[in-house]
Amino acid sequence: MAEVIVFALVGVLIGFSKGGLGGPVPVALTVPVLTLIIDPQIAVALVLPLLIFADVFALYIYWKQWDRKYIKLMLLPGLIGVVVGTLVLKDIDTITLKRIIGGLTLLALAFKVSRDRLGSLTYAPRNWHGYFAGWASGFGSTLANVGAPPFTAYLLLQPKMTPRRFVGSTTLFFAVMNLTKLPGYIFIEIVDFARLMSIAWVFVLIPPAVLVARYLIDHIDQKTFEWLMMVPLFVLSAYLLLFS
C-alpha cells in the first residue's frame, strides 16, 4: 500500500509540473520520494518513462513556442552531458548517488528561492555560458532528474526572453534530454521492466493531473503551492545528503 501511494504521488507530481503548476519543483520531488522505498538508480530510471509520457502533453501545449537559437546553442552540450551522466550513473554506488541526489536537489531549491533576483543582474551573454548550462542540465537530469536550474538560469538572463518562449524552450529541451536518456539507461541495465509494468497504472494519472494543474493555475496562488512542495523537498534532500 505504501508503494501504491508513493507511485500515485509521483504520477500526480509529474502531471502538475508538465501542466505548468510549480515549474520543475514537483518533478524534483519525485526521485527523493522514491529513494525512500527503492534503490536510487532504479528510482531515477522508473521516473523517466513517466516523464517521457508527460512530455507529449507538454509539447502539445507549447508546440513551436520555443526559441530555436537557444535550443541549437544548448542541445549538443546537453546530449554530451547525458552521455557523461550515464557513464557516472553506471558505476556509482547507492550511498554516493543518494548524496548526489540530495545535493543536486538542494542546489535546485537554492536556485528556486533566488531566481527572482536574476532579472536584476547586469549580464553580458556569451555562447560558452550556454554550452556549459546545456551540459550541466543534461548531466544533472541524467543523474537525478534535476537538470532545470542551469538551463533556467541561463534563459532567464537572456534579453527579451518572454515567458512563453521560456516555457516552450524548456519543454522541448528536456523532452529531448529525457528521450535521449532512455537508451543509456537500458544499456547500463538500470531499467527494471518488471517493476515498470507493475506501475503501468501510474501513466493513467498523468493526463488528468495535467488538466487539474491547468485549472489550478488560475485558481490558486503559485507561490503558496511552490512552498508547499519545497518544504518536504528540502527535508528529503537534507536527509539523503546527511543521513544516507
Backbone as JSON, one array per atom type, in Angstrom:
{
  "sequence": "MAEVIVFALVGVLIGFSKGGLGGPVPVALTVPVLTLIIDPQIAVALVLPLLIFADVFALYIYWKQWDRKYIKLMLLPGLIGVVVGTLVLKDIDTITLKRIIGGLTLLALAFKVSRDRLGSLTYAPRNWHGYFAGWASGFGSTLANVGAPPFTAYLLLQPKMTPRRFVGSTTLFFAVMNLTKLPGYIFIEIVDFARLMSIAWVFVLIPPAVLVARYLIDHIDQKTFEWLMMVPLFVLSAYLLLFS",
  "N": [[0.83, -1.21, 0.0], [1.99, 1.21, 0.75], [3.84, 1.63, -1.33], [2.07, 1.93, -3.49], [0.8, 4.34, -2.85], [2.99, 6.09, -2.9], [3.89, 5.9, -5.59], [1.59, 6.77, -6.9], [1.57, 9.41, -6.02], [3.9, 10.31, -7.26], [3.16, 10.18, -10.0], [1.1, 12.12, -10.06], [2.53, 14.42, -9.29], [4.31, 14.71, -11.44], [2.48, 15.18, -13.51], [1.36, 17.61, -12.59], [3.63, 19.29, -12.77], [4.24, 19.23, -15.56], [1.94, 20.34, -16.45], [2.31, 22.93, -15.84], [2.19, 23.83, -13.23], [3.87, 24.9, -10.5], [6.31, 24.66, -11.76], [9.57, 23.22, -12.2], [9.71, 22.11, -9.68], [7.82, 20.13, -8.57], [8.6, 17.83, -10.1], [11.25, 17.55, -9.29], [10.86, 16.58, -6.79], [10.13, 13.95, -7.07], [12.13, 11.83, -7.38], [13.67, 11.92, -4.89], [11.54, 11.17, -3.16], [10.94, 8.56, -4.07], [13.33, 7.23, -3.5], [13.1, 6.58, -0.89], [11.88, 4.17, -0.78], [12.88, 2.48, -2.76], [15.92, 1.49, -4.56], [18.17, 4.14, -5.53], [19.18, 4.28, -8.23], [17.31, 2.69, -9.61], [15.04, 4.18, -9.03], [15.51, 6.62, -10.38], [15.5, 5.68, -13.01], [12.89, 4.62, -13.24], [11.25, 6.84, -13.06], [11.76, 8.1, -15.45], [10.34, 7.0, -17.89], [7.76, 7.87, -17.23], [8.09, 10.63, -17.27], [8.7, 11.01, -19.98], [6.31, 10.24, -21.18], [4.64, 12.25, -20.11], [5.85, 14.44, -21.28], [4.87, 14.48, -23.85], [2.34, 15.64, -23.67], [3.04, 18.16, -22.7], [4.57, 19.13, -24.84], [2.6, 19.27, -26.79], [1.02, 21.33, -25.79], [2.79, 23.51, -25.86], [3.75, 23.66, -28.45], [6.06, 24.53, -30.94], [6.67, 26.94, -29.73], [9.1, 27.51, -28.76], [12.48, 28.88, -28.53], [14.52, 28.81, -31.16], [17.19, 29.55, -31.41], [18.43, 29.31, -28.85], [17.93, 26.67, -28.29], [19.45, 25.38, -30.28], [21.96, 26.2, -29.45], [22.32, 24.98, -26.96], [21.64, 22.3, -27.11], [23.4, 20.2, -28.16], [25.62, 20.24, -26.26], [24.04, 19.5, -24.07], [23.3, 16.88, -24.74], [25.79, 15.67, -24.67], [26.24, 15.93, -21.95], [24.31, 14.13, -21.04], [25.39, 11.68, -21.89], [27.81, 11.6, -20.4], [26.73, 11.7, -17.82], [25.32, 9.26, -17.81], [27.42, 7.38, -17.9], [28.62, 7.91, -15.43], [26.52, 7.26, -13.72], [26.36, 4.56, -14.12], [28.49, 3.36, -12.7], [28.42, 4.29, -10.1], [28.05, 4.08, -6.53], [25.31, 3.17, -4.32], [24.96, 4.73, -1.94], [26.54, 7.01, -2.42], [25.22, 8.01, -4.69], [22.71, 8.63, -3.6], [23.48, 10.77, -1.97], [24.4, 12.55, -3.89], [22.0, 13.02, -5.28], [20.56, 14.24, -3.21], [22.21, 16.52, -2.79], [22.18, 17.82, -5.35], [19.48, 18.38, -5.53], [19.08, 20.12, -3.4], [20.62, 22.24, -4.33], [19.03, 22.93, -6.5], [16.79, 23.83, -5.13], [17.88, 26.05, -3.8], [18.43, 27.63, -5.99], [15.82, 28.03, -6.93], [14.71, 29.59, -4.89], [16.22, 31.9, -5.11], [15.93, 32.79, -7.72], [14.36, 34.93, -8.62], [15.93, 37.14, -8.38], [17.62, 37.15, -10.5], [16.85, 38.64, -12.7], [17.62, 41.23, -12.11], [20.31, 41.36, -12.43], [23.33, 42.54, -13.98], [24.28, 41.53, -17.08], [26.35, 40.02, -19.53], [25.84, 38.28, -22.35], [27.37, 35.19, -23.34], [28.43, 32.71, -25.63], [29.64, 30.42, -24.56], [28.61, 30.26, -22.05], [26.07, 29.28, -22.53], [26.76, 26.79, -23.6], [27.9, 25.53, -21.36], [25.73, 25.6, -19.56], [23.89, 23.99, -20.92], [25.27, 21.52, -20.95], [25.54, 21.01, -18.16], [22.86, 20.84, -17.46], [21.98, 18.57, -18.9], [23.62, 16.65, -17.69], [22.9, 16.79, -14.91], [20.2, 16.16, -15.14], [20.32, 13.53, -16.04], [21.54, 12.14, -13.9], [19.83, 12.61, -11.71], [17.35, 13.54, -12.47], [17.28, 16.26, -12.1], [17.81, 18.75, -13.69], [17.06, 21.26, -14.37], [17.87, 23.81, -13.11], [20.48, 25.0, -14.15], [19.85, 25.38, -16.9], [17.5, 26.92, -16.75], [18.43, 29.2, -15.36], [20.22, 30.28, -17.23], [18.51, 30.91, -19.41], [16.79, 32.78, -18.2], [18.43, 34.94, -17.9], [18.74, 35.96, -20.4], [18.28, 38.55, -22.83], [15.07, 39.95, -23.65], [13.58, 37.61, -23.29], [10.67, 36.07, -23.43], [7.92, 34.91, -21.36], [6.46, 32.82, -22.61], [8.17, 31.88, -24.65], [10.23, 31.05, -23.03], [9.08, 28.92, -21.49], [8.34, 27.22, -23.59], [10.85, 26.65, -24.75], [12.15, 25.38, -22.62], [10.5, 23.15, -22.33], [10.84, 21.74, -24.8], [13.64, 21.24, -24.78], [14.08, 19.58, -22.5], [12.39, 17.5, -23.12], [13.73, 16.33, -25.25], [16.13, 15.66, -23.92], [15.17, 13.78, -22.03], [14.16, 11.74, -23.69], [16.52, 10.95, -24.9], [17.96, 9.92, -22.78], [16.87, 7.43, -22.24], [17.82, 5.14, -23.93], [20.45, 4.94, -22.91], [20.03, 4.34, -20.2], [18.84, 1.84, -20.49], [20.96, 0.47, -21.63], [22.91, 0.44, -19.56], [21.59, -1.12, -17.85], [19.69, -0.41, -15.79], [17.04, -0.11, -15.89], [14.17, -1.33, -14.61], [12.17, -3.45, -15.9], [10.13, -5.18, -15.14], [9.14, -4.06, -12.76], [8.37, -1.63, -13.81], [6.25, -2.38, -15.49], [4.52, -3.17, -13.51], [3.73, -0.79, -12.42], [2.27, 0.42, -14.35], [-0.21, 1.55, -14.27], [0.16, 4.07, -13.25], [0.66, 5.8, -15.34], [-1.86, 6.47, -16.23], [-2.72, 8.37, -14.46], [-1.43, 10.72, -15.08], [-2.37, 12.4, -17.37], [-4.96, 13.47, -16.36], [-3.91, 14.84, -14.15], [-2.36, 16.78, -15.37], [-4.41, 18.3, -16.56], [-5.8, 19.14, -14.28], [-3.81, 20.71, -13.14], [-3.62, 22.76, -15.04], [-6.07, 23.95, -14.62], [-5.88, 24.73, -11.91], [-3.88, 26.64, -11.96], [-5.08, 29.08, -12.48], [-6.56, 29.42, -10.22], [-5.34, 29.1, -7.75], [-2.74, 30.31, -5.58], [0.39, 30.48, -6.99], [2.88, 30.79, -5.72], [2.37, 29.96, -3.1], [1.75, 27.25, -3.53], [4.21, 26.35, -4.55], [5.89, 26.66, -2.32], [4.7, 24.81, -0.63], [5.52, 22.51, -1.89], [8.3, 22.79, -1.76], [9.12, 22.7, 0.91], [8.81, 19.93, 1.95], [10.54, 18.86, 0.03], [13.01, 19.99, 0.66], [13.43, 18.82, 3.2], [13.55, 16.05, 2.55], [15.74, 16.06, 0.77], [17.83, 17.01, 2.39], [17.91, 14.9, 4.19], [18.72, 12.75, 2.51], [21.24, 13.69, 1.78], [22.65, 13.98, 4.2], [22.19, 11.77, 5.85], [22.38, 9.37, 4.53]],
  "CA": [[0.0, 0.0, 0.0], [2.88, 2.37, 0.8], [4.37, 1.84, -2.68], [0.98, 2.43, -4.33], [0.61, 5.76, -2.52], [4.16, 6.84, -3.36], [3.9, 5.97, -7.05], [0.48, 7.65, -7.29], [2.04, 10.77, -5.77], [4.87, 10.62, -8.31], [2.42, 10.46, -11.22], [0.4, 13.39, -9.92], [3.54, 15.49, -9.28], [4.79, 14.88, -12.82], [1.4, 15.83, -14.24], [1.3, 19.0, -12.15], [4.77, 20.03, -13.32], [4.09, 19.37, -17.01], [0.8, 21.23, -16.67], [2.74, 24.3, -15.57], [1.98, 24.2, -11.83], [5.05, 24.68, -9.67], [7.54, 24.57, -12.54], [10.3, 21.96, -12.05], [9.77, 21.67, -8.28], [7.18, 18.82, -8.36], [9.42, 16.75, -10.68], [12.43, 17.39, -8.44], [10.45, 15.87, -5.58], [9.79, 12.55, -7.35], [13.2, 10.87, -7.1], [13.89, 11.79, -3.44], [10.45, 10.4, -2.55], [11.08, 7.14, -4.43], [14.51, 6.63, -2.86], [12.72, 6.12, 0.44], [11.34, 2.8, -0.84], [13.64, 1.67, -3.72], [17.27, 1.97, -4.83], [18.13, 5.39, -6.29], [19.31, 4.06, -9.68], [16.01, 2.21, -10.1], [14.1, 5.29, -8.91], [15.78, 7.55, -11.49], [15.08, 5.04, -14.26], [11.44, 4.44, -13.27], [10.61, 8.13, -13.3], [12.0, 8.55, -16.83], [9.22, 6.76, -18.83], [6.63, 8.72, -16.85], [8.41, 11.97, -17.76], [8.6, 11.0, -21.44], [4.87, 10.23, -21.46], [4.12, 13.58, -19.79], [6.42, 15.4, -22.23], [3.99, 14.52, -25.03], [1.28, 16.62, -23.39], [3.66, 19.48, -22.6], [4.93, 19.55, -26.19], [1.36, 19.64, -27.48], [0.59, 22.63, -25.28], [3.75, 24.57, -26.19], [4.35, 23.31, -29.74], [6.7, 25.57, -31.74], [6.77, 28.19, -29.0], [10.45, 27.59, -28.24], [13.43, 29.76, -29.21], [15.44, 27.92, -31.87], [18.57, 29.99, -31.18], [18.96, 28.75, -27.61], [17.89, 25.22, -28.42], [20.63, 24.99, -31.06], [23.16, 26.5, -28.66], [22.44, 24.16, -25.75], [21.21, 20.92, -27.29], [24.53, 19.28, -28.27], [26.25, 20.08, -24.94], [23.13, 18.75, -23.21], [23.41, 15.46, -25.1], [27.08, 15.22, -24.12], [26.0, 15.79, -20.51], [23.55, 12.89, -20.85], [26.33, 10.56, -22.04], [28.7, 11.6, -19.23], [25.91, 11.33, -16.67], [25.02, 7.83, -17.88], [28.64, 6.65, -17.52], [28.79, 8.07, -13.99], [25.43, 6.54, -13.08], [26.63, 3.12, -14.26], [29.48, 2.85, -11.76], [28.34, 4.93, -8.8], [27.41, 3.25, -5.52], [24.0, 3.65, -3.9], [25.05, 5.79, -0.93], [27.05, 8.22, -3.09], [24.17, 8.53, -5.56], [21.72, 9.28, -2.75], [24.02, 12.06, -1.54], [24.39, 13.43, -5.06], [20.61, 13.42, -5.5], [20.24, 15.22, -2.18], [22.94, 17.75, -3.04], [21.67, 18.49, -6.55], [18.14, 18.87, -5.27], [19.25, 21.3, -2.55], [21.06, 23.31, -5.22], [17.85, 23.34, -7.25], [15.96, 24.63, -4.22], [18.55, 27.34, -3.6], [18.19, 28.41, -7.21], [14.41, 28.41, -6.99], [14.47, 30.68, -3.94], [16.93, 33.12, -5.5], [15.82, 33.02, -9.16], [13.74, 36.22, -8.9], [16.95, 38.18, -8.38], [18.42, 37.09, -11.72], [16.46, 39.7, -13.63], [18.25, 42.49, -11.76], [21.75, 41.29, -12.64], [23.91, 43.02, -15.22], [24.81, 40.3, -17.67], [26.78, 40.06, -20.92], [25.74, 36.9, -22.82], [28.47, 34.55, -24.04], [28.0, 31.39, -26.09], [30.12, 29.34, -23.71], [27.68, 30.14, -20.93], [25.02, 28.38, -22.99], [27.32, 25.44, -23.72], [28.04, 24.97, -20.02], [24.39, 25.39, -18.99], [23.32, 22.83, -21.59], [25.95, 20.32, -20.45], [25.19, 20.79, -16.76], [21.46, 20.43, -17.4], [21.92, 17.18, -19.34], [24.28, 15.82, -16.68], [22.06, 16.73, -13.72], [18.96, 15.46, -15.48], [20.6, 12.1, -16.15], [21.85, 11.57, -12.59], [18.8, 12.71, -10.68], [16.19, 14.27, -12.99], [17.35, 17.63, -11.58], [18.66, 19.46, -14.64], [16.46, 22.54, -14.73], [18.47, 25.07, -12.65], [21.41, 25.68, -15.08], [19.13, 25.77, -18.12], [16.58, 28.01, -16.39], [19.21, 30.39, -15.02], [20.76, 30.86, -18.47], [17.43, 31.53, -20.19], [16.26, 33.95, -17.51], [19.37, 36.05, -18.05], [18.79, 36.41, -21.79], [17.41, 39.7, -23.12], [13.83, 39.75, -24.41], [13.07, 36.24, -23.15], [9.28, 36.14, -22.99], [7.51, 33.71, -20.62], [6.03, 31.73, -23.5], [9.38, 31.33, -25.27], [10.96, 30.39, -21.96], [8.44, 27.65, -21.19], [8.43, 26.39, -24.78], [12.24, 26.19, -24.9], [12.4, 24.42, -21.54], [9.73, 21.94, -22.65], [11.49, 21.0, -25.89], [14.98, 20.81, -24.39], [14.05, 18.44, -21.59], [11.77, 16.37, -23.81], [14.83, 15.68, -25.99], [17.02, 15.04, -22.93], [14.53, 12.59, -21.45], [14.1, 10.68, -24.7], [17.89, 10.5, -25.14], [18.43, 9.19, -21.61], [16.3, 6.09, -22.15], [18.72, 4.08, -24.42], [21.58, 4.79, -21.99], [19.55, 3.63, -19.01], [18.65, 0.44, -20.86], [22.3, -0.09, -21.88], [23.6, 0.17, -18.29], [20.74, -2.1, -17.17], [19.07, 0.06, -14.55], [15.59, -0.06, -16.1], [13.5, -2.52, -14.09], [10.98, -3.56, -16.74], [9.06, -5.85, -14.4], [8.54, -3.07, -11.86], [7.73, -0.63, -14.66], [4.96, -2.93, -15.89], [3.65, -3.25, -12.34], [3.22, 0.54, -12.11], [1.73, 0.99, -15.59], [-1.41, 2.32, -13.92], [0.54, 5.46, -12.91], [0.55, 6.6, -16.56], [-3.25, 6.94, -16.35], [-2.9, 9.51, -13.56], [-0.72, 11.91, -15.55], [-3.21, 13.35, -18.13], [-5.86, 14.28, -15.53], [-3.12, 15.73, -13.3], [-2.02, 17.92, -16.23], [-5.62, 19.12, -16.7], [-6.05, 19.77, -12.98], [-2.81, 21.75, -12.98], [-4.01, 23.88, -15.9], [-7.19, 24.6, -13.95], [-5.46, 25.31, -10.64], [-3.03, 27.81, -12.22], [-5.91, 30.28, -12.43], [-7.4, 29.44, -9.03], [-4.57, 29.09, -6.51], [-1.52, 31.11, -5.61], [1.53, 29.64, -7.38], [3.94, 30.88, -4.71], [1.98, 29.11, -1.97], [1.9, 25.87, -3.95], [5.63, 26.05, -4.66], [6.42, 26.49, -0.98], [4.19, 23.54, -0.12], [6.36, 21.49, -2.49], [9.71, 22.97, -1.43], [9.41, 22.32, 2.31], [9.16, 18.5, 2.02], [11.69, 18.6, -0.82], [14.19, 20.35, 1.46], [13.6, 17.81, 4.24], [14.01, 14.81, 1.92], [17.08, 16.27, 0.21], [18.77, 17.07, 3.5], [18.01, 13.55, 4.72], [19.54, 11.97, 1.59], [22.61, 14.2, 1.79], [23.32, 13.92, 5.5], [21.96, 10.56, 6.63], [22.45, 8.16, 3.68]],
  "C": [[0.86, 1.26, 0.0], [3.44, 2.68, -0.59], [3.3, 2.41, -3.6], [0.79, 3.93, -4.1], [1.75, 6.59, -3.06], [4.16, 6.99, -4.87], [2.73, 6.82, -7.57], [0.88, 9.11, -7.11], [3.02, 11.22, -6.86], [4.15, 10.98, -9.61], [1.72, 11.8, -11.18], [1.38, 14.56, -9.96], [4.07, 15.76, -10.68], [3.72, 15.58, -13.65], [1.26, 17.29, -13.88], [2.41, 19.83, -12.8], [4.61, 20.27, -14.82], [2.88, 20.23, -17.37], [1.1, 22.67, -16.33], [2.59, 24.74, -14.13], [3.22, 23.86, -11.02], [6.35, 24.54, -10.42], [8.23, 23.23, -12.35], [10.27, 21.38, -10.64], [9.06, 20.33, -8.06], [7.99, 17.65, -8.91], [10.64, 16.49, -9.81], [12.12, 16.58, -7.19], [10.3, 14.36, -5.81], [10.88, 11.56, -6.96], [13.52, 10.78, -5.61], [12.79, 11.0, -2.72], [10.63, 8.91, -2.82], [12.27, 6.47, -3.76], [14.22, 6.17, -1.43], [12.25, 4.66, 0.42], [12.1, 1.9, -1.82], [15.02, 2.27, -3.93], [17.24, 3.19, -5.73], [18.3, 5.21, -7.8], [17.99, 3.62, -10.29], [14.99, 3.34, -10.07], [14.25, 6.26, -10.08], [15.25, 6.97, -12.79], [13.57, 4.87, -14.35], [10.7, 5.74, -13.55], [10.69, 8.53, -14.77], [10.85, 8.24, -17.79], [7.99, 7.6, -18.51], [6.85, 10.15, -17.36], [8.25, 12.04, -19.28], [7.12, 11.03, -21.86], [4.27, 11.61, -21.22], [4.64, 14.64, -20.76], [5.55, 15.55, -23.48], [2.91, 15.59, -24.85], [1.86, 18.03, -23.33], [4.05, 20.01, -23.98], [3.7, 19.97, -26.99], [0.92, 21.05, -27.08], [1.48, 23.76, -25.79], [4.44, 24.33, -27.54], [4.81, 24.55, -30.51], [6.77, 26.93, -31.04], [8.15, 28.36, -28.36], [11.3, 28.56, -29.05], [14.51, 28.9, -29.84], [16.9, 28.28, -31.62], [19.17, 29.31, -29.95], [18.9, 27.22, -27.61], [19.12, 24.72, -29.18], [21.91, 25.16, -30.26], [23.39, 25.45, -27.58], [22.19, 22.68, -25.96], [22.39, 19.94, -27.34], [25.28, 19.14, -26.94], [25.36, 19.3, -23.96], [23.21, 17.26, -23.47], [24.72, 14.87, -24.6], [26.95, 15.02, -22.61], [25.24, 14.51, -20.19], [24.49, 11.68, -20.92], [27.24, 10.46, -20.82], [27.93, 11.17, -17.98], [25.58, 9.85, -16.64], [26.21, 7.0, -17.46], [28.89, 6.74, -16.02], [27.75, 7.23, -13.25], [25.67, 5.04, -13.1], [27.49, 2.59, -13.12], [29.36, 3.4, -10.35], [27.62, 4.03, -7.79], [26.15, 3.94, -4.99], [24.09, 4.82, -2.94], [25.52, 7.1, -1.57], [25.97, 8.84, -3.97], [23.08, 9.22, -4.74], [22.19, 10.67, -2.32], [24.07, 13.05, -2.69], [22.98, 13.93, -5.35], [20.2, 14.47, -4.49], [20.92, 16.56, -2.42], [22.43, 18.52, -4.24], [20.29, 19.09, -6.3], [18.18, 20.1, -4.36], [19.72, 22.49, -3.37], [19.88, 23.84, -6.05], [16.92, 24.2, -6.4], [16.56, 26.01, -4.0], [18.35, 28.24, -4.82], [16.76, 28.91, -7.27], [14.12, 29.6, -6.08], [15.07, 31.99, -4.42], [16.7, 33.54, -6.95], [15.22, 34.39, -9.49], [14.75, 37.36, -8.96], [17.77, 38.2, -9.67], [18.12, 38.24, -12.66], [17.13, 41.03, -13.34], [19.75, 42.5, -12.0], [22.15, 41.92, -13.97], [24.67, 41.86, -15.85], [25.16, 40.51, -19.14], [26.77, 38.64, -21.47], [26.99, 36.44, -23.56], [28.01, 33.15, -24.44], [28.44, 30.28, -25.15], [29.27, 29.19, -22.46], [26.56, 29.16, -21.3], [25.51, 26.95, -23.11], [27.4, 24.78, -22.34], [26.67, 24.67, -19.4], [23.72, 24.16, -19.61], [23.93, 21.54, -21.07], [25.52, 20.0, -19.03], [23.74, 20.32, -16.62], [21.29, 18.97, -17.83], [22.5, 16.23, -18.31], [23.41, 15.66, -15.44], [20.76, 15.99, -13.95], [19.16, 13.96, -15.52], [20.82, 11.47, -14.79], [20.66, 11.55, -11.65], [17.51, 13.37, -11.15], [16.1, 15.67, -12.41], [18.29, 18.41, -12.49], [18.19, 20.86, -14.94], [17.23, 23.79, -14.3], [19.47, 25.72, -13.62], [20.72, 26.2, -16.33], [18.24, 26.98, -17.85], [17.33, 29.3, -16.11], [19.72, 31.07, -16.28], [19.66, 31.56, -19.27], [16.89, 32.8, -19.53], [17.15, 35.17, -17.66], [19.41, 36.62, -19.46], [17.84, 37.59, -22.02], [16.19, 39.3, -23.95], [13.34, 38.3, -24.39], [11.66, 36.29, -22.57], [8.92, 34.86, -22.23], [7.14, 32.54, -21.52], [7.22, 31.07, -24.19], [10.2, 30.55, -24.25], [10.38, 29.0, -21.68], [8.55, 26.69, -22.38], [9.83, 25.82, -24.98], [12.58, 25.15, -23.85], [11.72, 23.09, -21.84], [10.43, 21.11, -23.71], [12.83, 20.44, -25.45], [14.92, 19.56, -23.52], [13.28, 17.26, -22.16], [12.83, 15.6, -24.6], [15.79, 14.99, -25.03], [16.43, 13.74, -22.4], [14.5, 11.44, -22.44], [15.49, 10.09, -24.95], [18.43, 9.67, -23.98], [18.01, 7.72, -21.63], [17.23, 5.0, -22.71], [19.91, 3.85, -23.49], [21.19, 4.03, -20.74], [19.36, 2.14, -19.3], [20.01, -0.24, -21.02], [23.02, -0.42, -20.57], [22.74, -0.68, -17.34], [20.22, -1.63, -15.81], [17.55, 0.2, -14.7], [14.98, -1.38, -15.65], [12.17, -2.67, -14.82], [9.81, -4.22, -16.0], [8.36, -4.87, -13.46], [7.8, -2.0, -12.66], [6.35, -1.12, -15.11], [3.99, -2.96, -14.71], [3.08, -1.89, -11.95], [2.65, 1.22, -13.36], [0.49, 1.85, -15.33], [-1.1, 3.78, -13.61], [0.41, 6.36, -14.14], [-0.85, 7.21, -16.69], [-3.48, 8.2, -15.51], [-2.35, 10.81, -14.14], [-1.61, 12.87, -16.35], [-4.19, 14.13, -17.26], [-5.11, 15.23, -14.6], [-2.68, 16.97, -14.08], [-3.22, 18.87, -16.34], [-5.95, 19.84, -15.39], [-5.08, 20.91, -12.76], [-3.17, 22.99, -13.81], [-5.18, 24.66, -15.29], [-6.72, 25.36, -12.71], [-4.59, 26.55, -10.82], [-3.82, 29.1, -12.06], [-6.7, 30.41, -11.13], [-6.64, 29.34, -7.71], [-3.33, 29.94, -6.68], [-0.32, 30.2, -5.88], [2.61, 29.64, -6.32], [3.63, 29.98, -3.52], [2.17, 27.64, -2.32], [3.38, 25.47, -4.01], [6.26, 25.83, -3.28], [5.93, 25.2, -0.34], [4.99, 22.36, -0.68], [7.8, 21.57, -1.97], [10.06, 22.55, -0.01], [9.7, 20.82, 2.43], [10.36, 18.14, 1.15], [12.99, 18.91, -0.09], [14.46, 19.27, 2.51], [14.14, 16.5, 3.65], [15.42, 14.93, 1.39], [18.13, 16.3, 1.3], [18.98, 15.68, 4.11], [18.93, 12.68, 3.83], [21.01, 12.4, 1.65], [23.34, 13.9, 3.09], [23.22, 12.56, 6.2], [21.97, 9.28, 5.79], [23.63, 7.29, 4.1]]
}
